[in-house]
Amino acid sequence: MLDSFFNPKSAAVIGASRESRKFGHIIFKNLIKSGIKVYPINPNTEEILGVKCYSSVLDINENIDLAVIVVPSMLVVNAVKECVEKEIKACIIISSGFGEIGNKKDEEEILKLSKGKMRIIGPNVIGLYDAYSKIDTIFNLDYRQERPEKGGISFISQSGAFGAAILDWNYKENIGISKFASIGNSIDVNETDLLDYLNKDDNTKVIALYLEGVKNGRKFYHKLKEMSKPVIVIKAGKSKEGAKASLSHTGSMAGSYSVFSSMLRQAGAIEALNEEEMFDFAKAFSILPCGKRVQIITNGGGFGIMAADAVSHYNLELSNIENTVKIKENLPAFASIGNPIDITGIGTSEMYKICIEESLKDKSVDIILVIIIMQVSSIDNSIIDYLKSQKFEKPVFVCMTGSEFVEVHKKVLEKHGIPVYPSVERAVKSIKNLINYINRKMQ
Amino acid sequence: MLDSFFNPKSAAVIGASRESRKFGHIIFKNLIKSGIKVYPINPNTEEILGVKCYSSVLDINENIDLAVIVVPSMLVVNAVKECVEKEIKACIIISSGFGEIGNKKDEEEILKLSKGKMRIIGPNVIGLYDAYSKIDTIFNLDYRQERPEKGGISFISQSGAFGAAILDWNYKENIGISKFASIGNSIDVNETDLLDYLNKDDNTKVIALYLEGVKNGRKFYHKLKEMSKPVIVIKAGKSKEGAKASLSHTGSMAGSYSVFSSMLRQAGAIEALNEEEMFDFAKAFSILPCGKRVQIITNGGGFGIMAADAVSHYNLELSNIENTVKIKENLPAFASIGNPIDITGIGTSEMYKICIEESLKDKSVDIILVIIIMQVSSIDNSIIDYLKSQKFEKPVFVCMTGSEFVEVHKKVLEKHGIPVYPSVERAVKSIKNLINYINRKMQ
């Protein structure tokens, strides 16, 4: 039944507006763009963007799969009542002014009306975004907030504003998203329901979750345990101070952080400390299972040293590549062959290719970390062409940092499924989390 | 004397080339762009880019302040000899093939020739960049590596490639730089000499230092101790594995990391774990000294909670703002007034302004952390106009994350000296380091 949220054939926007900056206008416009049939509901308006307006969903003859409610809080209960009467199966309540400010009464009334008949996301949410179906109820103007491209990560956020800002950042960082949902007060559909749904969703490979508190800890724990896909969690409200703030935000009781954190670990979920870690780790999970011996290949000595430091810091191992004959034949005399292999500043794309291929063949290597200083003129595009066109039998991670010129190449690699990190530390930390996850799941 | 490196009136490029991708060509072209007089030296060429070529610096009648040597290693000793004879005071040896591959003999010969007569940066370096004088000896093509704008951070890197990639990233992140120097094998001018020079440099407010090892630990320690400007250090080669790699990179003996790390702390320097931390911390030092009570103001509840968590995690304090009358009068009824102050998703620029001004007046507030979700349509540009035009009497840090739309506003604020961070955790960690530094310096 949750599929009506992400793949509806028709939708009604209750509180649709003619004013271009109003939420009811932006959402209506976004839904029209997705190509489905959308009905604007507003008793005071004849038409919006050339589409005939209705006073109530009850005035519409056709079926409606999804309702999006954007009216002021005092009008929400009645809107829900009409949606149930119209036999709508899925309803998003964008409006705020409920549990988060102590108004539990209306929430209970809404639940009583909808129970067993209609599923509800919200209230107090920014809604949904699905990069595949293009369903988009986010009420931020598109010039202010970009929407990310299609990808394998689904993202659930208790906070709407956090979700929206991160989606915008995802776009900038070329992080592809499958489904996004902001769940706010989650009086009905909650994080556990969505985990269940996303575990079966073909477009979702990894799930990222921003939580302040959970509705039912026991159910959440069991759902996490039975997930076949990796789940990465940010827990906000860890400290006394943060927990206090979260109470007035989405009305969540944060509970003891240390208990929550060890529960996550036991359930096989991965905890991230911030949004950067969350998506760094998520990227790593597009990769195959593997051991922990890392071969570093670099054309910048400094980054190579920092990577070796990080491998040691995160308790991974440097591999001991055995057959170095071909590498020695092809690298400059003063190149350093070991781990890191430093092809040096005059190293070429061809040298990278040889080092990668020898590392792929070598039994002592589990993972290959390729650091490329693209700024150096001896490196041409052919290393990118090579990396993007291979189906590697071992996980290959790439590190590169810089501005436009680097970003262009990074985008190409990520489109072809190769995770690229801007710092060696973030790459190695993500490798570490991938390995931890695999080990825990195999226990 | 080190000023001849950064502010020469004339320079010679020994090994200048007509071939557009060769180091000797790129450096020659970069130096010409700086507007100083530049002489190409190459016995096999008549002219380069329309400038008459000389066989040797000795054939030039005019004074030369700076020599940049780009010839193969076996020709370097002779080039140095001629530079000394020509009474050139500063010389950068770009060429590699010396101590880092065991060739100590030529290094000793070079030192013997130049001692007391000419200062040398290198060998095995990418050279210098000065955003003010525009002196630029970095041999990466400009379409591959951008140069950062003018700013208050000077950056010394033992690794050339690390330095170049980070400068490129600085450009993307709008991090302004004063002087950059890659010091490589540093047979003569080393990190300690440059600290001394930069401490007196008017354009330098903070110094960022990437080190694998130091030449003279005792001198380095004493110089750090007497510095009046903050110094932020990344130490690479912390682990056994990393230290081994650094030996073959710049020939540095890495030594014991724990000893080094506590030496830094005792000397009042700040250690950063990676390049992100290094420049995050550096940004914070553009700010005034202060206490540790932080007032958080946000229009996104989730980020507010995460910031409160970070304040607790880094042992700072949430301030207890006393006079909230004006704030209450002007914020939405369901806004949360405390710490964080959450003006909510319908909060306006005017509300931010009121909260900031009340926090500035309040004696319990030392630092203001303003989190702005710019994606929301209720926020207009006037908050940016307000922030950029004030001379705040307390440190104001800003957090915003997103893509293009956010980046445009971020750039405006940073140009006006307000540090902006993409995540609350990075902002709070940087505040923490600022306060630690101040406390240590005041002891």
Interface residues (C-beta under 8 A of the other chain):
Chain A: R21 I26 S96 G97 E100 I101 F139 N140 L141 Y143 R144 Q145 E146 S157 Q158 S159 G160 A161 F162 G163 A164 A165 I166 D168 W169 Y171 K172 Y210 E212 I234 A236 G237 K238 S239 K240 E241 G242 K244 A245 S246 S248 H249 T250 L273 N274 E275 E276 N299 G300 G301 G302 F303 G304 I305 M306 A308 D309 V311 S312 H313 L318 A333 F334 S336 G338 N339 P340 D342 T344 G345 I373 M374 Q375 V376 S377 M400 T401 G402 S403 E404 F405 V406 E407 P422 S423 V424 E425
Chain B: R21 I26 S96 G97 E100 I101 F139 N140 L141 Y143 R144 Q145 E146 S157 Q158 S159 G160 A161 F162 G163 A164 A165 I166 D168 W169 Y171 K172 Y210 E212 I234 A236 G237 K238 S239 K240 E241 G242 K244 A245 S246 S248 H249 T250 L273 N274 E275 E276 N299 G300 G301 G302 F303 G304 I305 M306 A308 D309 V311 S312 H313 L318 A333 F334 S336 G338 N339 P340 D342 T344 G345 I373 M374 Q375 V376 S377 M400 T401 G402 S403 E404 F405 V406 E407 P422 S423 V424 E425
